[in-house]
Amino acid sequence: GLGLIAGRARRIPLSAEELVRYKLPHMGWNEVDINSRSGLYAGDMPAPRFYFVHTYHVVARDAQVVTATATHGSVKVTASLQQGNVFGAQFHPEKSHRYGLWLMGNFLRADPC
């Protein structure tokens, strides 16, 4: 990425057995587990699901910046991060129907300070 949030991009470490069932790139809908009530996840949205297309995921240096995770196979990957007024998402909110609209609306309403 741009280096705005410290971390590394790593290939999703699926085992050979998992690769039979869970393909890479991971393409499709996945529920996310919200770790933090950042401005991105304000309000109620039961079981938010987003559309993912990825083979790599971010391993943040500081776990406190991870705002949501998703599971692909046995691997828990970062779904979104926030550090100050910098937000990042591994999924595609623009392809995520009502969940993406909810998240982008929250982004637009977020306090930049």
Secondary structure, DSSP 4 states (H G I P E B T S, - for coil): --SSS-EEEEE----HHHHHHS-SSEEEEEE-EE-S--GGG-S--SS-EEEEEESEEEEESSGGGEEEEEEETTEEEEEEEEETTEEEESSBGGGSHHHHHHHHHHHHHS---
